[in-house]
């Protein structure tokens, strides 16, 4: 397994819309394993392939207490089951150190392929529902900072660009 480089906002590659995975094969499973290792090491609870500059519809998530229940969603499709929305403070491995309130539906149905290419459906609520929606946004070229005001987004952008220049 390998640790992968996570792109950081405002990298324009984060705006690339991911393409569906045509075939779940050993290459995809190796990518999933590398994504999980990268997510756990970061540490985070979700990672989309877009964040590592692979523009395929793959997300990995683990919201368990002990980080021992990895979930894989390939070509995920989400359907809102309850229009009730709630605010959740979100962070992102591609926007390190920043957290903002985002309003999302609290109950959704997700249909996807697992790491073996088998279709499954789940109906998560709460944190898992938020995390799945957050990661699916990445596959569509969207970031959680797109939900905040333009002024906040620009402030976050400037701070991250300054940090990135300091590291270079």
C-alpha positions, 0 to 999 in steps of 0.5 A: 500500500502507498500513501497518496498526496492529497490536493489542497484548496484552491488547487484547480484539479479539485474542481474536476468532475469524476468519471464513473468507474467502468470496471472494478478490478485489481487496479481499483481495489489497490487504489481503494486500499491506498486511499484508505491508508492515506485517509487513516494516516491524514487522519480523516473520516472520508476521502474521494479519489478526486482529492488524490488527483484520480478523477474516478467516482470512488470514495472511502469512509470510516466514521467508526469510533476505532477507525476499523469499519471502512466503507467503499462507494464506487459510482455512488448515487444519492437520493434525499429521503427526508427534506429535513436538513441540519447543520453540521460542522464540516472539515476536509483533508483538502482544506486543512485546519478549517471547519464551517457549518454546512446544511445538508439533508439528514437522511439519504439513500445511497446506491453504489458498487462495493470494492468487489463491484457488487451493487448495494444500497444503504440509508445512512443518517447523521454523520455518515449521511453528511460524510457521504454527501461531502465526499460525493460533492468532491466527485462533482468538483465541489468543496464544502467551502462552496457552501460558505459566503464568498468572503469566508471562502476568500479568507480561507483561500488566502490563508491556505495559499500563504501556508502552501507558499511557506511549505514550498 
